[in-house]
Amino acid sequence: MSLQTETSPPGFTTDERRTWMGLLARSRPDSLANLLPEPLPEHQDLRAPEVGTMMVQGRTDASGAPFSLGEITVTRATLHLPCGTTGHALVQGRDRAHARRAALIDALMQTPEASRIRERILTPLTKAETDRRQARAAKAAATRVEFFTLVRGEDK
């Protein structure tokens, strides 16, 4: 069980916020744009969307020891709503509009509008992500090869 901390919005745990921020980061930019179209709600950029790189770590097979896999391009944004909430986002790629929308939704999820935002934006994104994962799993299952051995008489 996760305790609420200063970094999590009132009424939500840190794990719940981590879940919606991860969903927003993994969402497709066009899906997010369709769910939160222009004009965007009023906000002030604290950190305008900026592109940078981030080192990604992997884990080795046997021991699980970390190693540097390489760098990926990321875009981060931080904004402030007139009501006083602050939203943050870090998304893979160079899409500044995606980072701004993700940060805006993070901020809106910390307001009394959270249940409406969850129903209108996060629920469809969750369904789309689940559908993509199921389609990928079905495609992988179609190529699965079953190996078996025959038991010979002398092996008994």
N, C-alpha and C positions, 0 to 999 in steps of 0.2 A: 504494500500500500504506500502511495506517495503522499507526502505532506505538502500542504500549500506553503509556498515560500514567497518572499518579496518579489521574485521575478515572475510569478504566475499571477494572472489577473484574478480579481475577486470572484469567488465562486467556481474557479477551475483549479485543478492541480497542475503541477509542472508537467506531468506525463500527458495530460489532456492537451495542453498547449503544444507540447512537442509533437503530438500526433497530428494536430491540424496544421502546424507549420511544415511538417514533413510532407503531408498530403499536398499542400500548396506548392512546395518546392518540386515535387514529382509530377504535378499536373502538367498537362500540355498547355502551352501558352494560348493557343486558339480556343481551347475549352474555357479557360479562365476569362478570356476576353469576351466570349459569348455570354458567360454567366454574370460578368460585371462590365457591361458596356460603357462607352463614353456617354456623357460626361461623368467623370469620376466624382465621388463625394468630395466636398471641400477638405483640403488638407494642406499642411506645410511640410516641405521636405526638410528634414534635419540632416540627412545625408542623401543627396540626390543619387539615383541609381548609378553605380560605378562598376566598371568591369575590372576584374583582376584574375589572379591565378591562385590555386590552392593545391598543396601537396596532398596526394591521396596515399594512404597506407594500405597494404595488403597483409595477409597472414600466411606464413608457410604451412605446408601440409602437416608434417609430423609434429612439430613442436608448437605451432601457433605463434611463433616469434614474428613480430612486425617487421616489415621492410617497406621502403619507399617505392611505391608502384609508379608514380609519375605525377605530373601536374594536370589539372583540369581548369578550364575557364569558368569563372563564376561571376555573377552579378549580385551585388548587395544593395539594399535600400533601407532607410529608416525614415519614418514620417510621423507627424504629430497631427492629431485631429483637434478641432476647436474645443471639444469637450475635455481635452487634457490627456487622452490616451495616446500611447506611442506604439507603433507597429514596426516590426523588423522582418526582413526577408533575406534569404540567401538562396539563389537558384543557380542551377548549372546552366552554362551557356552565356550568351551575350545579349539576351533579350531584356532591355531596360524596362519596357512596359510590363513584362511578366513580373519582374522584381517589384515594381511599384504596386501592381495590383495585389500581389501576395502580401506585401507589407500593409497595404490598406485593409485587406481582409483580416489580417492579424489584429490590427488596431480595432476594427469594428467588432471583432469577437470579444473584446474586452469591455464593450458597452452593453447597455440594456437591449440592444438590437441583436444580441448573440444568437438567440433561438431562431430568429428570422433568417439570419445569415447562414446558420447551420443548415436549415431546411432548404434554402434557396440556392446555396453555393456548395457547401461541404458535402451534403448528401449526394447530389449528382456527381461530384468529383470522386467520391468513394465508390459509387456504383461503376463509373467508367473505369477506374483503376482495377476493380475486381473483375470486370468483364475482360480487360486486357490481359490480366494474369491468367484467367481461365482459358482464354484463347491461346495464349502462349503454352500453357500446360497441355492443352489438347493437341496442339501441333507437335509438341515434343513426344507425347504419348503415342502418336501415330507412327513415329519413327523408331519406337522402342523395339529392341531385339531381345527375345527370350533365349537364354542359353540353358541347355539341360544336358545331362549325361545319362547314358544308358548303363544300367548295372549289369555287369557280366557275371556269369556263374561263379568264377573263381574269386570275385570280390566279396562274396558273402561270408 
